[in-house]
Amino acid sequence: MTEQMKAAWYTRTGSAAETLETGTLPKPSPQPGEVLVRIHASGVNPSDAKKRSGARGAMQFEQIVPHSDGAGIIEAIGKGVAPGRLSERVWLWNAQWNRPLGTAAEYIAIPESQAVPLPDNLAFEDGACLGIPAMTAYIALDINHDPALDLLEHLRGQTVLVTGANGAVAHYAIGFAKSAGAKVITTATNPDTADAAKQMGADLLLEHADVDPDRFTKRVAEFTGGKGVGRIVTSELGSILAITPDILAPASTIAAYGSEKTPAPTLPFYPLMFKNASLESIFVYEIADEIRARAIRGIAHHLVKGGIPALIDGIFPLDEIAAAHERVESGSKRGMVLVTP
Ligand SMILES: NC(=O)c1ccc[n+]([C@@H]2O[C@H](COP(=O)([O-])OP(=O)(O)OC[C@H]3O[C@@H](n4cnc5c(N)ncnc54)[C@H](OP(=O)(O)O)[C@@H]3O)[C@@H](O)[C@H]2O)c1
């Protein structure tokens, strides 16, 4: 009889409660070039919930085991994989991107390049936050800079604005920027609640820019001595775009990985052009191989150097995966939501 494993899945799009099922599925076996990972923690990102809800289009496969992020231990290897990888602790990326079987299960078989060694000082819960949040944060800080500078050295002495301090991605952006020697301005609905950002050394905490744009611009000018910030990292481009020409230093970068509240913002082109500003959009699932490779290397470097703990909002057993998705969709989570198979 085929060996079975615990798993969660959906076969149609819709609300979490209506679509997510749990039970058993056949345990996968690693194909050539793959590793079999016993999952210890599975990360639930907004994109997992959006795909399940139907917001990203129709079902790509008849049955989907959700979640792209996860961490665990390699228990078996396919042909061509070095035997030394057996028993390795790993974190995963793109585990459910263009593939039906993600990390919301006891096991996953995945190409070995998508299973990255997890530094010894990190728990599996940390590892399950790296594939999307940490990778997106790193790329947003790294993209479009002098390629001669590595490991975010270009940020030393710069001021970086990271919007949404309590966000899963922003949390790592603040941590990496501080570890790289930057000053960090960050924002929250209620700055008094951004404890993790304070602990990581964020230098200035403000309300989101769209609450009072004039006041925000003034505070940034005061903090930077009129120079402006060298980089903006944001998941809400539309909430900040109008004032970016006023708060950016010349020849600086806006790195945007979302614009959820204003999906089609108006671009103040000439004011940005007069600043030689660059606007970079980031889609972490489809990023170029060399950019991803730099991020994987840089994440390990800064997680070890900077001692950046994961910001975990909640951990749910696999049987309660629907509640985990609802928490992600609530709009009030702080950091990452995890599921343990
Ligand atoms: N393009 C990509 O590759 C990529 C990768 C990862 C994530 N994303 C997307 O990025 C978004 C954030 O992901 P996440 O996991 O970090 O989500 P999250 O943990 O839910 O964080 C969302 C953040 O947005 C902040 N926010 C709310 N209103 C804002 C405003 N007016 N201005 C600035 N920030 C505001 C929230 O701050 P308060 O809680 O303080 O209000 C919160 O910190 C999601 O839409 C996700 O799908 C895209």
The ligand as a Gaussian input file, in Angstrom:
#p B3LYP/6-31G(d) Opt

LIG

0 1
 N        5.606000      41.412000      -4.923000
 C        6.049000      40.415000      -4.166000
 O        6.869000      39.611000      -4.557000
 C        5.513000      40.312000      -2.770000
 C        6.201000      39.567000      -1.799000
 C        5.706000      39.536000      -0.510000
 C        4.521000      40.209000      -0.196000
 N        3.870000      40.881000      -1.183000
 C        2.634000      41.631000      -0.881000
 O        3.002000      42.682000      -0.005000
 C        1.957000      42.957000       0.912000
 C        2.515000      42.867000       2.315000
 O        2.906000      41.535000       2.622000
 P        3.216000      41.124000       4.132000
 O        3.251000      39.646000       4.204000
 O        4.370000      41.912000       4.643000
 O        1.839000      41.622000       4.779000
 P        1.447000      42.077000       6.232000
 O        2.321000      41.363000       7.211000
 O       -0.021000      41.905000       6.306000
 O        1.821000      43.625000       6.256000
 C        1.061000      44.617000       5.666000
 C        1.574000      45.943000       6.186000
 O        0.975000      46.997000       5.461000
 C        0.933000      48.089000       6.368000
 N        0.045000      49.164000       5.922000
 C       -1.287000      49.279000       6.114000
 N       -1.709000      50.445000       5.616000
 C       -0.636000      51.090000       5.117000
 C       -0.422000      52.349000       4.498000
 N       -1.426000      53.180000       4.267000
 N        0.846000      52.680000       4.132000
 C        1.883000      51.844000       4.361000
 N        1.748000      50.629000       4.940000
 C        0.501000      50.268000       5.309000
 C        0.472000      47.448000       7.659000
 O        0.802000      48.293000       8.756000
 P       -0.142000      48.393000      10.073000
 O       -0.453000      46.952000      10.471000
 O        0.660000      49.104000      11.081000
 O       -1.365000      49.142000       9.627000
 C        1.266000      46.174000       7.659000
 O        2.477000      46.361000       8.354000
 C        0.856000      41.938000       0.585000
 O       -0.077000      42.564000      -0.266000
 C        1.581000      40.837000      -0.137000
 O        0.737000      40.105000      -1.018000
 C        4.337000      40.947000      -2.448000

